Amino acid sequence: MTERLVVIGNGMAGARTVEEILARDGDFTVTMFGDEPYGNYNRIMLSNLLAGVETEDGIFLNDLAWYADNGITLHAGTKIERIDRFAKVVYATDGTATPYDKLIIATGSSAWVPPIKGINNPHRGYHQGVFAFRTLDDTRGMIRYARDHERAVVIGGGLLGLEAARGLQNHVSHVTLLHAMGHLMNTQLDEKAGAMLRDSVENKLGIDVIVNAMTSEILGKDRVTGVKLGDGTVIDCDVVVVAAGIRPNTQVAANSDLTVERGIVVDDHMRAEGEEDIYVVGECAQHRGSLYGLVAPLWDQAKVLADHITGRDLTAAYHGSKLSTKLKVAGIDVASMGLKEPETDDDEVIVYNEPRKGVYKQIIIRDGILVGATLVGDNRKAAGLIQAFDRGTPLPDERAELLFDIGGPAGEITPEEMPDDAQVCNCNGVSKGAICGVVSDGCKTVGGVMEKTRAGKGCGTCKPLVQRIVEWAAGGEVEEDPAASWYVPGVPMPKPELMAAIRKYELKSVSSVFMKLVPGGEHDAKSKMGLASLLKMMWADEYVDERDARFINDRVHGNIQRDGTFSVVPQMKGGVTTPAQLRRIAEVAEKHQVPMVKLTGGQRIDLLGIPKEKLPEIWADLDMPSGYAYAKSFRTVKTCVGSDFCRFGVGDSTALGIALEERYQGLEGPGKMKLAVTGCPRNCAEAYVKDLGVVAIDGGKWEIYVGGAAGAHIRKGDLLTTVETAEEVIRLTGRFLQYYRENANWLERTYTFVPRIGVDRIREIVVDDADGIAAALDAAVEEAVQAYKDPWKERAEPATPGQFRTSLPLIVLPQVPVRS
């Protein structure tokens, strides 16, 4: 008989436990409740999201469709406040009651916020500018607030605090880290290792660190202006992030008369103490007096719980976990396992310390068994140490071999040497055996294995090891992932074959590409934007525009913001404007009460916070062309003063920049294209770090650089060529951009494209015409130029009835439960 399973908690532990139950074919109808209005996401990746190296889409483990596909009813954004253990019913804050036969509590933990004076506002929760760092909403709030502020203080020098400090560096100019204890990561590291980590954080990352720092007060009446320490020191700041630790969420258990100490007390089967049908898993569970905050123990608990609740193995028992971790803390290698300091006089301790390189290593051995290890700055031996620690294997007589490769080439533990139960991916609890099992089932691509097991989908540090295991398990028959060469994920063709097929069948719309080239004609939403860009590049004014193939930015010609409003950036060619233009922008901003007027990095004026329905009216009042601050296209040409006014200018950069922007405005591409022209090698317009940069040099000549970047990636462009005239610059710019448009992968910026092809090869094609295609490139870019239309001409006649209809704010709302 099918039983009713209710799960309180939709975090990593709760969702993973349900996955384990499904894998054992448990006969349950599953209902889940989660406080947050989302599917299940990886909290470990929030620091990467804050740092800008991961997107929100990339951190979700199970989207809402997964619940529906598995017949799970999810009440997202609904909190359970009480359990009636005798009637077997859970009661939610929305007044609903849900019966159960088996119940799992996976309520996790919450951020612990010390009782600091001024940290809370009685009317709105945290004081303005103060944030905890625990949830997706916390991270969104930090990013949104920090981007307009300059100085941040992070309270807490543990793992989470260090990651928060590192991530905030992408949004503010200065970060100070406060830690109440005497050294960083004091739970995992000893004093010497903590001091070494502090030196690296300060000297390599530029983050100020203050230890023994007791925060006594948050300063500022309306918003944060600083923090005050117990010794009277005041640190000026306008953002405060609290990452001082976590506390188990036990309130629902306490309200329901379950046994609660520090956490919810459980037995070895993960059942709540004294209960037959209530199980507990994750950070809220207290097992044999211990609480666990790392993911590996949570995965072990989930397996035992799933074995027991499904009847697969009623003897399955959890005996606790030996804690080990290997990761990058704010970009610095750290590994820790077991004891951080010796406990007896007989403990054998081996220490290596190299402060200049930021390397510290310590191992602790008792009765010939590794009982503790700490590594900072060098994790190359971490895998072997973790294996020895977990399994209690015999150690070499030459103890230094545990820390260094002696008498042979450097190397890590091989896949062959690893036991099947060795954990490869700590973030998602994937063992070597699980990876090898997927390979033996026929999956021989690294990407495919990662997709099926989630190995490498967490912090990413295990990806090289995953690849080596797949290669070893495949016995040299590892296959290249065919999808890796596809231009877009939903059409099984590399770009050259895709373009050839599009030309052969004269496919001029996105839907026609799917119909002709995809088996079954299945449409893929993730592919539409890339195909639309490609088709516009290939067919110019013959392209058949289908609005659902456009991203929202391209549908309304504005850059969408986090709150669902848009930005308006009128064109200022070469960054040059007039008093009349400035006056008009100011008048429009005042008339429409624009929340923010800001200068962009591309020398334009940005009007921010515009509702979608007001976009046509604002553009009509401005009566100016779009500055293309939203599309995968030719963006702006940044210029310096040039030769007209500058004492150092040797070329008229302003005039050339305007000419380039006038000619190539709105040109579609696989990625955005940012340009600059500078009047001398002093590089005031930052031309060396643009997709294409032009630099004036003595003798009236111009240098053309390609493949530069100064965003999330930093790269000086490669010198393509030096030319005599501005006309040659304009012609070669168009030719290079067209070659990039035709040959780059979707979303591949020039800073990746140029090194991939090689600047020498690009020079042969674009400058020397070694392949005889220069004329064709010139003709193609000319066709695109002639097909240009000002996108804001359609403001009078919207392309679709809903193009500028009022949009809902981009706030994720609770989802309607899916019926099983």
N, C-alpha and C positions, 0 to 999 in steps of 0.2 A: 504494500500500500504506500502510495506517495505521501511523504511527510512534508509538513510546512516548515521551512527553514527561514528564520528571520535573522538578518545580520545588522547589528547597530554599528555603523561605521563603514565608510566607503573609501578609506585611505589605502595606503600601500599594503598593510597587513590584512585588512578585511577583504580587499579585492583578490589578493594573492591566495588567501585561504579558499575563497569561492572557486578560483581557478583550479586549485588542487582537488577540491571536491568534484568539480565537473570532470576532471581528468580521470577520476576513479568511478565515474558513472553513478554518482550518488543519486538516489531516487528521491529528489526533493523538488518542490516548487519554492523558488528562492525570491525573497523580498529583502531589499537592502535600503537602509536609511543613511543619508550622509548630510552633515551640517552644511557642506559647501555645495553650491548649485552647479556642479560639474560632474563629469566622469572622473575616473581615477587618474591622478597624475603623480609623477615622480618628484617628491619633495627635495631629493638630493640635487636635482637639476635646477632648483630655484636660484642658486648662486650663479649658475651659467646664464640663466635668463637675466638676472640682474647685471651681469657683466656684458651682456649683449652678444654672447657667442652661441646662444640657443634661442629659438623662437618658442612661443607658447604651444604651437602645434607639436613641436618636437619633444615636449616633456610629458605629454599625455600617454599613459599606458593603455587605458581602455576608454575609448570615446563612447558616447551615448549609444551608438549603433551596436556596440559589443553586447550591451545588456539586452537589447531587443533580440539580437541574433541568438542569444543563449537562453531566452525565455525568462529573463530576470526582471522583476518589477523594481525599478529604482525610484525612490522618493528623494530626489536631489533637493538640497536646501531645506530638509525637514529634520528636526531634532527630536530624539526620544527623551522624555523626561522621567519616565517611571516604568518599572517592570512589575507586573503582578505575577509573582512566581507560582502562585497556587492556581490561578485561573489560566495561566500561560498566555498572557496578553501583554503587549507593549503599548504604551500610550504616548502619542506625539504631542508637541506643543500646539499643533493645529487642531487638536481635539479628537483626532482619529484614533481608533483602537485596532490593533492588528494581532490576531491570534498566532501562536506558534506551537510546533511540536518540539523543535530544537532551536536553540537561540545561541548566537555567537556575539560576544561583545568585543568590538575592535575599535574602541573610541580614541586610541592613540594618546597623544600628548598635546599640550598647549604651551605657548611661550610663557616662561616665567618672567614677570616684570617686577623688579624690586620696588619696595615702597619708597620711592624717591619723591621728595617734596617738589611739587609743580609738574609732575609727569602726567597727571590727569587733569582734564578740564571737567568740572561738574556737569556741564551741559552737552559735551560732545565726545566723551571718552578721552582718548589721548590728547594731550596738548598739541596744537597745530605745529607740525614739523617733527613730531615724535612717532616712531613706527616700531612695531615688533617685526620679527623676521621669521615667519613660520608658514604662511599660506601664500597662495597665488595672489590673492587680493592684497596682502601685505606688500608683496613684491611689486605689483602694479602701482600701488600707491607711492612707494618709494621712488620708482622710476619717474612717475609723473611729477612728483614734488621736487626731487633732486635736480632735475634738468634745469630748473630756474633758480637754483641756489648754488652756493659756492663752497661752503665749509661744512664737513660732516664729522660727527663724533659717533663712534660705535662703542657701546658699552658691552664688554664681554670679550675675552681673549681666548675662547675655545675655538673649535673648528668652525662653527657657524659664524662667530664674530669675525674671524679672519677672512672667511669667504665674503661676508657682507662688506668688509672694508675694501677688499680687492675689487668687488663688483662696483662699489660706489665711485671708485676712481674713474670709471667711464662716464660719470655724470657730474661730478664736482671737481674743483681744482685742488682741494686739500682734505685729507682724511686723518683723523687722530683716533687711535684705538686705546681704550681704557680697559685695564684688567685689574680686578680687585686682588688677585693673588700675586705671588712673587715672580712667577714666570708663565709664559704662554702655554696653552694646552696642558695645564698642570695635571689633569686627569690621566692623560696618556703619556706625557713626557716627564723626565726628571729635570732637575734644575739646569744642568749643563745643556741638555738638548733644547729646553725651552729658551735659554739664553741664546743659543745658536740660531734658533728659528727667529727670535726677535731681531738679531743682527741682520739676517737676510731680509726680513720684512721691512726694516728701516732702510738699509743700504741699497737693496736691489729694487724694492718696490716703491720706496719714497713715502711710506706710511709712518707717521709718528706713533710711537708706542710708549705708553706710560703704565707701568706695573705698580702694584700696591696702591692702586687708585680707587678710592671709595667715593662714588658719586653721591653728593648730598643734596643737590638741588638742580632743577632745570630752570633756567632763567628766561625771562621774556614775558610780557603781559599778554599780548595778543598772539604772538608766535614765538618760537624758540629763537633766542639770541645768544645762548651760551649754556655751559654747564659749570657747576661749582663743585669742587672736590672737598673732601673732608678736611684737608689742610688749608683750605681757603683759596687754593688756586682756581682761577677762572679761565676757561677755555672758550673763546669766541666760536660760535658755530650757528648755522641756521637749519641743520638737519641732525636729528638724533635717532640712531637705530639701536634698539635694545636686543642683544643676542646673548643674554646672561644665563641661558639654560632652559630646560623644559620641565614640566610637571605632568604626571599622568592624569588623564581625564577620567576620574573615578566617580563623578557626582551621581550619574544615573545608577551606578551600583550601590552607592551609599544610600541613595533615596529608596532603594529597593531591598535594603537589609541584607545585602551580600557582605561577605567578610572583606573589609578594606583596611589595609595598613598603609604602606607607601603606595602600593598599587592594589589591584584586585587579586586576592590570593587564589592561586590555582594549584592543582595537583599535577602529577607527571603526565596525565592524559590531557592537560590543558582545560580541565573542567573547574568551574568556580567551586571553592571549598564547600562541601556538603550538598552539592547540586548534581543531579544525574543528567539534566538536559540543558544546562547552561555552560557554554564554553567561553574562554577568554583568550585573546591572542594579541600579540604586539606590545607596544610600549606601555599600555595600561596594565599588563599582566605582571604580577609579582610571583616568581617561581623560586621556591627554596630561599626566600629572602632577597632575591636579586631582581633588578629591573634591567632591561636591555634597550639601548637606544640605537644600536647599529642594525642594519637590515639583515645581515646573515643569520643572527639568532631568530629573527622574526620568521624567516623562511623555514628554518628548522621546526619552529613551533607550528607553522601552518601545515607542514607535512604530517606531523604527529596528529594534530587535530583532525585533519582530513581522513587519515587512516582510521582513527577511532570512531568518528561520527558516521562514516559510511559503512563501518563494519568490515572494511578491508583487512584491518589488522588490529584487533582489540587489545593486543599486548603492546602496541606501539607506545613508547614512552619518551618523554623529553627529560633529559638529565642535566640540562644547563648547557652553556656554550663557553668554549674557550675563545676569548675575544682577541681578534687580530684585525688590523686594517692597513691597507696600503693605498695611498691616495696622494693627490697633489693638493696641498693647502695653500691657497692663494698663489698657485703656480710653483710652489716649492715642494719637492719630493719629501714625503714623510711616511714612515711605516712604524707601527707599534703593535706589540703583542705581549700578553702576559704581564709579568712584573716590570715595573719601570725602575725599581731600585732593589738591591739585595735585601733579604730579610734576615739572614743568619750569617754568622761568621764563616760558615762552611760554603756559602754560595760562591761559585767561581765567576768572576766578573772580568770581561775583556772590553777595553775601551779604546777607540781611535778617535782623535779629535784634531781637525784641521781647520781652525777658525778662518784662515784667509780665504779658503774655498767654500766656507759655509757647510762643511761636512762634519757630521758627528755620528759615531756608531757605537753601540753598546750591546753586548749580549750577556745574559745571566744564565748560568748552568748549575743545576743541582743534581747530584748523583748521576752525572753523565747525561742528563736530559735538559734540553733547552726549555727554560721556564719563563724567559722574558727577553725581548729585544727591542731596541729603539734605533731607528735610522732617520737622519735628517740630511737632506741634500744629495743623497745617492741611494736609490732604491734597487740597484741592479741585483742585489742578492736577496731581496725581500721574498721572492717566491719560494726559494729553497728554505729560508728561515721559517716561513709560515708553514710549509709542509712538515718540517722537523718539529715545530711547536705543536701542531695539531695532532700529529701521529706519535710523538715521543720516540722518534727513530734514533738509532745510535749516531753519535757525532764523531767527526774525524778527530784523531789525536792532535793534529795540527789545527788548533782552534782558529787560527787566522784564516783558514780556508773558508770558514763560515762568512767572513766579511770581504775577502779578496780572492781573486783568481791567481793562484800562486803556481808558477812553473808551467803555465800553459796559456793559451789564448783566453781572453775574456769571454764569458758566456753565462747565460742564465740556464736554469733548469729546463731540460728538454721535455716536450710533450710525452715522449716515451717513458720518461722517468716518473711522470706524475701519476698518482693513483686515480682511478676513475671517479672517486668521490671528492677529489680536490676541487675546491671552489675556484672558478676562474673569474667569474663576474660577481663581485661582492654586492654591487648595486641591485642586481636582479636575481641573485641566488642561483647562478647557473654553474653546474659542475662540468668537469671535463667529460664525464660519462654522458651527460645530456647532449653535449655538442657532438660527440662521436656517434651517439644514437641517431641524431638527425642526419649525419653524413651517411651512416650505414643504411638509412631508409631511402637514400637516393639523392639527397640534396648535396651537391658537390660545389656550390658557390659560397664564398665567404659572406656575401650580402644576404643570400638566402638563409644561411644558417643563423645569422644575426637576427633576421626577421622572425624566424620560427622560435628561437630560444630567448631572444632579447639580450643575449650576451653582447656586451659592448654598447648597449643602448642607454647606459647610465652615464657615469662621468666620462667614460671613453678611454680610461687609462689601460684597460685590458684588451683593446682592439688588436694590438700586435700579437698578443698571446693567442687570442681567438683565431687569428689568421694562421699562426703556426700549427695550432691543433687541427684545424680543418685540413691544412695541407698534409699533415702527418696522417690523419685518419683516412684521407682520400687516397693514400698510397701513391702520391705523385700524380693522381688523376683529377686534381682540383680543376674545376671549370671556371672560365671567366663568366661573370654574371652578364648574360646577354642584355639585360635592361640597362647596364651601365653605359652602353653606347647609344641608347635611344635618345633622340632629341627631347621628347616629352614622354612621361611615363606611360601614357595610354595608347601610344602608336608604336608598334614594334619595328621601328626603323631608325638607323642612324641618320643624321642630318642630310648627307649627300643623297642617300637613297630616297629619303622622304621628299626632298626638293625635286628629284628626278621624277618621282611618281606624281607629284602635284602638277608638274609641267605636262607630263604625258597625258594625264586625264583631265587637265585644265580644271583643277579643283580650286575654286575661288572663295569658298566659304568654309568655316570650321566644321559645320555639320556635314558637308560633302566629303571632307577628309575622313571623318569617322565612318561614314557610310561606305566609302570605297576601300579604305585601307585597314580598317579594324575588323577582325573576325566578329561577325554578329552585329556589326555597326554600333557597338556599345560606345556611348559617350563617356568621356572621363573628364570630370570637372577640373582636376589639377592640370590637365593638358591644354585647356581652352585658351588661356592667356598666351602661352607660348606659341600655339598655332596661329592665333590671331596676329601676333607680331610678325611671325614668319610670312604669313600670307600677304600682309600689308607691304612687307619689304619686297616680296616677289612680284605682286600684281599692281602695286601703286593704286591708281584710281579705278582699276578694274576689280579690286577686292570687294567682296560682298560682305558688308558689315552686319554681324549678328550680335545684338547688344548683350545677350547672355554670355558671350564669349569674352567679354571685357571684365576686368576687375573694376570694383566700384570707383576707384580713382579715375580710370579712363572713361567710365560712363558719364561722370559729371565734371571731369576736367579739374579736379581738385584733390589735394592730399588729405585723406581721412585721418582724423585725430582719434585719440583714445575714447573721448566722450561722445563720438558720433558726429561731431561738427567737422568742418573742412577748412582748409587754408586757401587763400586767394593770393597768388603771386603774379602781379602784372609784369610784363616784359620790360626790362631796361637793358637794351642792347649794350654789351660791353660794360655794364654797370654805370652807364652814363644816363643822367636824367636832366630835367629842366625844372625851373621854378613852377611853371604851369602844371607839369606832371605831379610834382610833389604836392602842390596846392590841391589838385583834384583828389589825390589819394587821401590827403588829410580830411577833405570835406566828406568824402564817401565814408571814411572811418567814423567820423563824428555823426553823420546822418544815420548810419546803421548801428551805432554803438558797438563797434568792433571791440571785443575784449582785450586783444593784444595786437600791437603793431610792432614788428620786429625786423631788424636787419638780418638777412641770411648770410651764410658763408660765401655764397655766390654773388654777393653785391647786389642783392635785390631787396625789396620791401615785402614782407610777409604779413598779411592780415589773417589773424588766427581766430578760431572760434565761430565760424560762419555756419549757420544751419543750412542744410541742403536746399530747402525751399527758397532761401534768399539768394542763392548763388547767381541765378540769371539777373536779378534786379541789381545786385552789386556790380556785376560785370557790365551791365548796361550803363550804369552811372559812371563807371570808370572809363568805358569806351577805349580800352587798351587791349593789345594782344596778350595772350597767356604767356607766362614765363616758363612753362613746362617744368614745374617743380614736383610733378607727380608721376610721370610715366617712365617706362623703360625706353628712353629716347634721348636724343640730343638735348641736353639741359641748358647750360649757360656757358658763356665765354667770359671768364674773369680777366680783367685787365688792370694794369697799373696806369699811372698818369702818362707814361710814355715820353716822347721827345718834345711835346709842345711846352710843358711847364717844368718837367723834372731836370735837374742839373746833370743827372747821370745818364739820362735816356739817350740811346743811340738809334732807336727805331720807334715809329709811330704805332705803339701797341694798341692804343685805343681805337684807332681807325681800322686796324686789321681785325681786332676782336669783334668790332661791330659788323664788319664785312662777313666774317665767318658765321656769326650768329644769324645775320639776315639770310644768308644762303642756305644754311643747314637746319634752320629752326624746325622743331617737331619731327626730325628724322627718326623713324622707328629703329630699335635695335634689340639684340638679345638681352642687353643690360643697359643701364643708364650710361650716358657719355658726357663727361664733364671736361671742359677745355679751359685753357688760359693762355693769354699772350702777355709776355712781360718785355719791357723796353730795354732791359739790359740784364746781364747775368746776376745782378743783385737779387733777382727773383721775387720781387715784391708781390707779384700775382700768383706765386706758388706754381709756376708752370712746370717745374720738374716733377711734380707729384700729381699730375692730372692724366686722364685717359689719353689726351693728346695735349701737349704743351709746346708753345712756340716761344723762343727766346731770341731777342735781337742781340747781335754781336757787332763788333767794329767792322767797318767796311760796308755797311748797309746790308749785311747778310742776316739770314734767319736760321736758327737751329730748330729742328722738329724732333720732339721727344714723344715716345709712345709707351703705354703700359704703366704709367705711374699711378700711385694711390696714396691717399692721406686720410683714410677713414679707419675702419676696423683693422685694415691692413695698411702697412706703410711700405712704400716701394718707390725708389727713384726711377723715373722712366728711362728707357733705353734711347740713345741717340739714333734716330732713323736716318736723317740726312741733314745736310746744310744746303740752303738754296739762296739764290741771289735776289729774288723778288717776292713781293706779297702775293702776286698772282700765282706763283709756283706753290706757295704755302697753301693757298685756297684749293688749288687743284689736287695736290697730294693729300691734303686733309680729307677731301671727299673720297679719294681713291682708297685711302687706308680705312676710313669708316665703312665703306662699302665692302671691302675685303673682310673686315671684322663682322659685318652684318651677315655676310653669306657663309662664313665658316666657323663662327664661334658657337659654342653650345648655349642652350637657353639659360639665361641668368649668369653666364660667364662674363665677368668684367674683363677689361683689357689687361689688367694687371695679372690675370691668370692666362689669358689668351696669348699674349705676347711671349712670355717665357715658354709656353707649351709649343708654339710654332717655331720660335726662335727669331730674334730680331734680324739676323743675317738673312734668313729665308724670306721674311717679310720685306726686307729691303730689296732683295732680288725681284720680288713680284711687283711691289708698289712703285719702287723708284726706277729699277733697271729694266722692268718689263721682261724678265727672263722667260716667263711662261706665255708671253704674247697675249695677256688678258687685260692689259691696262685700259685699252679702248673700251672693252666691254664693261669694266668697272666704272669708268667715267660715264658711259651712257646710262648705266643702271642708276647711278646716284643722281644723274640729271633727270631721269624719269621720275624719281622719287621727289626731287625738289619741285618739279613742275606740278606734281599732284598734291602739293601742300595746300591745306585749307585751314583757315583759322577756326579752331574748334568752338570758339565762343560765338560764331555766327549762328549756331543752331539754338542759341538761347531763346530766340523769338519763336522758333518752331521745334519743341522738344522732339527728340528722336522716338521716344515712347511716351505714353501718357504718364507713366510714373517716374520719368527720369529725374524730375526735381520735386517729387512728392515728399512731404514731410517724412523723415525717417525716424525710427525709434532709436533711442540712445543705445550705444553699444555696451549695454550692461547685461550680463548673462542672467536670465530669469530662471526661477525653478521650472523644471521640466515636468510635463504631464506624464504620470507613471505609465509604463508600458505593460499591458496585460500579457500574462503568459499564456 
